[in-house]
Amino acid sequence: MNLALTVLMITGTLSCVLAFISFWLPHLTPDSEKLSPYECGFDPLGTARLPFSLRFFLVAILFLLFDLEIALLLPLPWADQLQFPTITFFWTSMLLALLTLGLAYEWLQGGLDWAE
């Protein structure tokens, strides 16, 4: 019980000291960059409606789809330890065939072309 009380006192003291330091350590004289509403470097007086390419969005979604499919294929090397590894191979082949057909469809529809 004595050890737990000591650990709690140390963590409480350390938390209070770090909170006090983080409150008083920063500069208290703000400059013009800190007073502006945007600190990321673009002009805040311009238009906020920039054109967004839907093709970029489509390629990003396709990347996420194929990136997540890797997570489905990760346990595959351990599938040969199962009682029926041919069933796992069948479902893996079906998944890859479905993803390949989807990629071919997007390619033929022109969804992967950047230039119009």
N, CA, C and O of each residue as an XYZ file, in Angstrom:
464
protein
N       0.821     -1.189      0.000
C       0.000      0.000      0.000
C       0.866      1.254      0.000
O       0.525      2.267     -0.611
N       1.980      1.161      0.693
C       2.890      2.292      0.770
C       3.493      2.600     -0.602
O       3.690      3.767     -0.942
N       3.787      1.562     -1.392
C       4.350      1.748     -2.730
C       3.332      2.414     -3.655
O       3.684      3.301     -4.433
N       2.080      1.991     -3.571
C       1.041      2.582     -4.411
C       0.836      4.054     -4.076
O       0.653      4.872     -4.977
N       0.863      4.397     -2.809
C       0.719      5.795     -2.390
C       1.897      6.632     -2.878
O       1.715      7.776     -3.296
N       3.088      6.074     -2.829
C       4.273      6.782     -3.317
C       4.179      7.024     -4.817
O       4.489      8.120     -5.284
N       3.760      6.028     -5.572
C       3.627      6.183     -7.026
C       2.571      7.233     -7.352
O       2.774      8.054     -8.246
N       1.454      7.217     -6.642
C       0.411      8.214     -6.875
C       0.889      9.627     -6.547
O       0.556     10.574     -7.260
N       1.667      9.775     -5.474
C       2.191     11.100     -5.126
C       3.190     11.589     -6.166
O       3.188     12.768     -6.521
N       4.039     10.699     -6.655
C       5.027     11.094     -7.668
C       4.324     11.499     -8.968
O       4.662     12.523     -9.561
N       3.355     10.703     -9.409
C       2.662     11.042    -10.661
C       1.835     12.312    -10.509
O       1.768     13.109    -11.445
N       1.212     12.520     -9.370
C       0.451     13.750     -9.147
C       1.339     14.972     -9.138
O       1.019     15.990     -9.752
N       2.469     14.868     -8.432
C       3.412     15.986     -8.369
C       3.998     16.281     -9.741
O       4.091     17.440    -10.144
N       4.386     15.255    -10.447
C       4.947     15.441    -11.782
C       3.928     16.055    -12.733
O       4.278     16.917    -13.539
N       2.679     15.628    -12.651
C       1.637     16.189    -13.506
C       1.410     17.663    -13.200
O       1.268     18.473    -14.117
N       1.376     18.009    -11.945
C       1.183     19.412    -11.568
C       2.360     20.281    -12.008
O       2.163     21.390    -12.504
N       3.563     19.789    -11.832
C       4.748     20.549    -12.246
C       4.754     20.745    -13.751
O       5.020     21.852    -14.220
N       4.468     19.704    -14.523
C       4.464     19.825    -15.984
C       3.337     20.736    -16.467
O       3.528     21.488    -17.423
N       2.173     20.685    -15.830
C       1.082     21.581    -16.207
C       1.450     23.025    -15.894
O       1.152     23.919    -16.685
N       2.088     23.268    -14.764
C       2.514     24.622    -14.404
C       3.561     25.139    -15.385
O       3.495     26.292    -15.810
N       4.518     24.302    -15.745
C       5.562     24.705    -16.694
C       4.968     24.990    -18.067
O       5.341     25.972    -18.707
N       4.059     24.157    -18.522
C       3.485     24.367    -19.854
C       2.582     25.594    -19.894
O       2.343     26.144    -20.969
N       2.080     26.031    -18.753
C       1.249     27.223    -18.724
C       2.096     28.492    -18.716
O       1.728     29.479    -19.354
N       3.213     28.483    -18.011
C       4.017     29.691    -17.866
C       5.200     29.768    -18.810
O       5.784     30.843    -18.948
N       5.580     28.691    -19.461
C       6.772     28.687    -20.302
C       6.586     29.368    -21.658
O       7.536     29.999    -22.122
N       5.446     29.287    -22.321
C       5.340     29.887    -23.664
C       5.477     31.406    -23.621
O       5.311     32.049    -22.584
N       5.788     31.948    -24.800
C       5.902     33.404    -24.908
C       4.527     34.029    -24.749
O       3.543     33.540    -25.305
N       4.469     35.087    -24.005
C       3.198     35.745    -23.762
C       3.009     36.970    -24.650
O       2.018     37.687    -24.507
N       3.958     37.222    -25.578
C       3.826     38.350    -26.503
C       3.528     37.804    -27.892
O       4.454     37.412    -28.601
N       2.265     37.767    -28.301
C       1.935     37.227    -29.627
C       2.334     38.185    -30.743
O       2.265     39.403    -30.576
N       2.746     37.642    -31.867
C       3.093     38.449    -33.030
C       1.942     38.398    -34.041
O       0.893     37.817    -33.764
N       2.143     39.004    -35.202
C       1.055     39.106    -36.180
C       0.664     37.741    -36.744
O      -0.504     37.523    -37.067
N       1.616     36.823    -36.866
C       1.281     35.498    -37.369
C       0.399     34.731    -36.385
O      -0.517     34.013    -36.785
N       0.685     34.890    -35.114
C      -0.117     34.193    -34.113
C      -1.502     34.813    -33.946
O      -2.448     34.131    -33.553
N      -1.617     36.087    -34.241
C      -2.912     36.750    -34.112
C      -3.818     36.518    -35.319
O      -5.026     36.741    -35.238
N      -3.246     36.072    -36.434
C      -4.080     35.809    -37.613
C      -4.876     34.528    -37.386
O      -4.412     33.629    -36.685
N      -6.079     34.436    -37.977
C      -6.897     33.245    -37.719
C      -6.353     31.980    -38.362
O      -6.683     30.876    -37.927
N      -5.530     32.120    -39.386
C      -4.985     30.944    -40.064
C      -3.473     30.985    -39.969
O      -2.848     31.982    -40.333
N      -2.889     29.914    -39.483
C      -1.440     29.853    -39.340
C      -0.803     28.929    -40.371
O       0.388     28.635    -40.274
N      -1.566     28.468    -41.350
C      -1.026     27.450    -42.249
C      -0.399     28.037    -43.499
O       0.156     27.278    -44.293
N      -0.453     29.343    -43.720
C       0.287     29.931    -44.816
C      -0.533     30.372    -45.999
O       0.020     31.027    -46.883
N      -1.828     30.060    -46.084
C      -2.592     30.522    -47.227
C      -3.327     31.818    -46.885
O      -3.496     32.159    -45.714
N      -3.750     32.514    -47.897
C      -4.403     33.804    -47.728
C      -5.815     33.604    -47.189
O      -6.636     32.987    -47.868
N      -6.127     34.098    -46.000
C      -7.465     33.881    -45.459
C      -8.524     34.763    -46.098
O      -9.714     34.576    -45.846
N      -8.115     35.718    -46.917
C      -9.081     36.621    -47.530
C      -9.561     36.116    -48.882
O     -10.513     36.667    -49.434
N      -8.934     35.093    -49.424
C      -9.351     34.529    -50.705
C     -10.564     33.626    -50.543
O     -11.150     33.531    -49.465
N     -10.926     32.967    -51.631
C     -12.080     32.080    -51.598
C     -11.752     30.789    -50.856
O     -10.650     30.252    -50.969
N     -12.700     30.316    -50.117
C     -12.513     29.065    -49.390
C     -12.978     27.879    -50.210
O     -12.764     26.736    -49.806
N     -13.603     28.115    -51.342
C     -14.139     27.055    -52.198
C     -13.164     26.761    -53.328
O     -13.316     27.277    -54.435
N     -12.179     25.945    -53.054
C     -11.236     25.532    -54.079
C     -11.799     24.328    -54.810
O     -12.433     23.476    -54.187
N     -11.586     24.236    -56.105
C     -12.102     23.074    -56.844
C     -11.382     21.801    -56.411
O     -10.162     21.778    -56.255
N     -12.158     20.756    -56.224
C     -11.608     19.474    -55.780
C     -11.881     18.438    -56.860
O     -13.019     18.271    -57.298
N     -10.853     17.759    -57.277
C     -10.984     16.774    -58.337
C     -11.648     15.511    -57.807
O     -11.169     14.910    -56.846
N     -12.735     15.115    -58.421
C     -13.398     13.880    -58.028
C     -12.593     12.663    -58.444
O     -12.722     11.597    -57.842
N     -11.774     12.810    -59.454
C     -10.897     11.698    -59.852
C      -9.882     11.393    -58.744
O      -9.574     10.233    -58.471
N      -9.380     12.437    -58.124
C      -8.472     12.224    -56.997
C      -9.184     11.473    -55.882
O      -8.611     10.568    -55.275
N     -10.426     11.843    -55.610
C     -11.209     11.169    -54.588
C     -11.409      9.702    -54.945
O     -11.294      8.839    -54.076
N     -11.708      9.403    -56.207
C     -11.913      8.027    -56.645
C     -10.637      7.197    -56.510
O     -10.686      6.052    -56.061
N      -9.508      7.766    -56.892
C      -8.238      7.046    -56.774
C      -7.887      6.835    -55.303
O      -7.327      5.801    -54.941
N      -8.210      7.799    -54.467
C      -7.947      7.635    -53.024
C      -8.809      6.512    -52.439
O      -8.332      5.732    -51.615
N     -10.065      6.429    -52.857
C     -10.934      5.361    -52.372
C     -10.428      4.003    -52.871
O     -10.435      3.023    -52.126
N      -9.993      3.951    -54.127
C      -9.447      2.692    -54.650
C      -8.180      2.291    -53.911
O      -7.958      1.110    -53.646
N      -7.347      3.274    -53.579
C      -6.142      2.961    -52.815
C      -6.511      2.377    -51.461
O      -5.914      1.391    -51.027
N      -7.499      2.981    -50.781
C      -7.913      2.445    -49.487
C      -8.471      1.039    -49.616
O      -8.226      0.185    -48.764
N      -9.223      0.799    -50.684
C      -9.784     -0.530    -50.896
C      -8.681     -1.572    -51.055
O      -8.722     -2.624    -50.417
N      -7.701     -1.283    -51.901
C      -6.634     -2.249    -52.136
C      -5.663     -2.302    -50.964
O      -4.997     -3.318    -50.762
N      -5.574     -1.240    -50.199
C      -4.723     -1.265    -49.022
C      -5.353     -2.123    -47.920
O      -4.648     -2.847    -47.217
N      -6.661     -2.041    -47.774
C      -7.336     -2.855    -46.767
C      -7.389     -4.322    -47.162
O      -7.464     -5.199    -46.301
N      -7.351     -4.590    -48.458
C      -7.374     -5.991    -48.886
C      -6.089     -6.689    -48.497
O      -6.079     -7.911    -48.351
N      -5.019     -5.960    -48.326
C      -3.772     -6.557    -47.844
C      -3.983     -7.113    -46.434
O      -3.446     -8.167    -46.095
N      -4.759     -6.409    -45.617
C      -5.020     -6.890    -44.262
C      -5.799     -8.203    -44.283
O      -5.652     -9.027    -43.380
N      -6.618     -8.398    -45.303
C      -7.336     -9.665    -45.410
C      -6.424    -10.804    -45.846
O      -6.689    -11.966    -45.540
N      -5.356    -10.475    -46.557
C      -4.442    -11.505    -47.052
C      -3.285    -11.798    -46.096
O      -2.530    -12.743    -46.324
N      -3.134    -11.014    -45.042
C      -2.010    -11.222    -44.123
C      -2.008    -12.590    -43.447
O      -0.930    -13.171    -43.316
N      -3.140    -13.148    -43.007
C      -3.074    -14.457    -42.345
C      -2.886    -15.623    -43.309
O      -2.890    -16.778    -42.882
N      -2.726    -15.350    -44.565
C      -2.639    -16.419    -45.563
C      -1.452    -17.364    -45.378
O      -1.628    -18.565    -45.586
N      -0.251    -16.906    -45.001
C       0.847    -17.866    -44.819
C       0.587    -18.896    -43.726
O       1.179    -19.975    -43.747
N      -0.276    -18.586    -42.785
C      -0.568    -19.537    -41.727
C      -1.727    -20.457    -42.093
O      -2.109    -21.322    -41.304
N      -2.280    -20.277    -43.273
C      -3.433    -21.086    -43.681
C      -3.031    -22.526    -43.981
O      -3.877    -23.419    -43.930
N      -1.769    -22.770    -44.289
C      -1.369    -24.158    -44.565
C      -1.329    -25.001    -43.292
O      -1.183    -26.221    -43.371
N      -1.454    -24.377    -42.128
C      -1.506    -25.118    -40.874
C      -2.923    -25.582    -40.526
O      -3.116    -26.343    -39.577
N      -3.916    -25.119    -41.301
C      -5.294    -25.496    -41.032
C      -5.570    -26.930    -41.499
O      -4.756    -27.550    -42.182
N      -6.716    -27.419    -41.116
C      -7.065    -28.784    -41.484
C      -7.394    -28.886    -42.974
O      -7.058    -29.877    -43.624
N      -8.056    -27.850    -43.511
C      -8.408    -27.820    -44.931
C      -7.866    -26.537    -45.557
O      -8.613    -25.567    -45.689
N      -6.591    -26.499    -45.947
C      -6.037    -25.258    -46.512
C      -6.582    -24.945    -47.901
O      -6.459    -23.809    -48.358
N      -7.178    -25.916    -48.582
C      -7.706    -25.636    -49.917
C      -8.926    -24.724    -49.854
O      -9.177    -23.969    -50.794
N      -9.686    -24.779    -48.768
C     -10.835    -23.880    -48.622
C     -10.355    -22.436    -48.480
O     -10.932    -21.524    -49.072
N      -9.310    -22.236    -47.701
C      -8.751    -20.895    -47.549
C      -8.195    -20.394    -48.870
O      -8.366    -19.227    -49.220
N      -7.528    -21.283    -49.606
C      -7.001    -20.897    -50.911
C      -8.138    -20.532    -51.864
O      -7.999    -19.594    -52.649
N      -9.248    -21.248    -51.812
C     -10.397    -20.951    -52.673
C     -10.961    -19.569    -52.370
O     -11.196    -18.786    -53.291
N     -11.183    -19.255    -51.089
C     -11.758    -17.959    -50.742
C     -10.787    -16.818    -51.027
O     -11.211    -15.719    -51.384
N      -9.502    -17.067    -50.874
C      -8.507    -16.050    -51.216
C      -8.501    -15.794    -52.710
O      -8.415    -14.647    -53.150
N      -8.590    -16.854    -53.485
C      -8.637    -16.697    -54.944
C      -9.892    -15.950    -55.367
O      -9.848    -15.131    -56.285
N     -11.002    -16.224    -54.708
C     -12.243    -15.513    -55.041
C     -12.127    -14.019    -54.704
O     -12.588    -13.175    -55.472
N     -11.520    -13.697    -53.571
C     -11.335    -12.301    -53.191
C     -10.443    -11.578    -54.183
O     -10.754    -10.467    -54.613
N      -9.336    -12.206    -54.545
C      -8.431    -11.576    -55.512
C      -9.073    -11.450    -56.886
O      -8.854    -10.455    -57.576
N      -9.866    -12.446    -57.297
C     -10.552    -12.356    -58.588
C     -11.569    -11.218    -58.577
O     -11.684    -10.487    -59.561
N     -12.305    -11.060    -57.486
C     -13.273     -9.979    -57.382
C     -12.598     -8.622    -57.422
O     -13.071     -7.710    -58.100
N     -11.499     -8.482    -56.704
C     -10.773     -7.213    -56.716
C     -10.148     -6.935    -58.074
O     -10.096     -5.784    -58.508
N      -9.676     -7.969    -58.744
C      -9.102     -7.787    -60.077
C     -10.172     -7.379    -61.078
O      -9.933     -6.521    -61.927
N     -11.350     -7.987    -60.985
C     -12.452     -7.595    -61.870
C     -12.888     -6.149    -61.609
O     -13.182     -5.411    -62.549
N     -12.927     -5.751    -60.357
C     -13.269     -4.369    -60.037
C     -12.239     -3.390    -60.555
O     -12.595     -2.320    -61.047
N     -10.971     -3.739    -60.452
C      -9.920     -2.870    -60.983
C      -9.990     -2.781    -62.496
O      -9.822     -1.703    -63.064
N     -10.238     -3.909    -63.154
C     -10.364     -3.894    -64.616
C     -11.567     -3.055    -65.048
O     -11.493     -2.333    -66.042
N     -12.668     -3.147    -64.311
C     -13.852     -2.348    -64.635
C     -13.556     -0.854    -64.506
O     -13.915     -0.073    -65.387
N     -12.900     -0.453    -63.409
C     -12.557      0.958    -63.229
C     -11.592      1.432    -64.305
O     -11.690      2.566    -64.773
N     -10.665      0.575    -64.699
C      -9.704      0.934    -65.716
C     -10.398      1.120    -67.063
O     -10.121      2.083    -67.778
N     -11.297      0.201    -67.408
C     -12.004      0.305    -68.694
C     -12.975      1.483    -68.722
O     -13.206      2.063    -69.783
N     -13.542      1.841    -67.584
C     -14.443      2.983    -67.524
C     -13.705      4.317    -67.528
O     -14.333      5.369    -67.647
N     -12.378      4.286    -67.400
C     -11.576      5.504    -67.417
C     -11.489      6.180    -66.068
O     -11.147      7.361    -65.996
N     -11.786      5.474    -65.009
C     -11.750      6.073    -63.690
C     -10.357      6.327    -63.171
O     -10.186      7.089    -62.219
N      -9.355      5.710    -63.770
C      -7.980      5.881    -63.311
C      -7.196      6.874    -64.167
O      -6.008      7.086    -63.923
N      -7.832      7.481    -65.155
C      -7.162      8.448    -66.011
C      -7.169      9.814    -65.345
O      -8.219     10.297    -64.923
N      -6.002     10.435    -65.251
C      -5.935     11.749    -64.636
C      -6.334     12.838    -65.612
O      -7.023     13.791    -65.247
N      -5.900     12.694    -66.850
C      -6.206     13.720    -67.854
C      -7.493     13.346    -68.581
O      -7.742     12.181    -68.891
N      -8.304     14.372    -68.843
C      -9.565     14.102    -69.535
C      -9.436     14.434    -71.002
O     -10.395     14.274    -71.758
